[in-house]
Amino acid sequence: MPGADAGPEGWTSRDKFAAVLESAAMNEADLAAYCRNRGLFPEQIKAWRGACEQANGWDRTSMAKT
């Protein structure tokens, strides 16, 4: 994953997903430290987590062949 000097703009989708997985079980203090070390804000991780949770929320009926 990118370091703190890359900023969130340098993170790929794979990097963001990895960060969500790594931080999933962290408490607030640990998450804050994790983010500081990587040049992120906890709100970014939370937003990425939300995007991951919605990733498979597409409408299956609209994808069905008619």
Residue pairs with C-beta under 8 A, 6 or more apart in sequence:
1 11
1 15
1 18
1 19
1 38
2 10
2 11
2 15
2 38
3 38
3 39
4 36
4 37
4 38
4 39
5 39
6 39
7 39
8 39
8 40
8 44
11 19
16 48
16 51
17 48
17 52
19 38
19 40
19 45
19 48
20 45
20 48
20 49
20 52
22 34
23 30
23 31
23 34
23 45
24 49
26 34
28 42
31 42
31 45
32 42
34 40
34 45
35 41
35 42
35 44
35 45
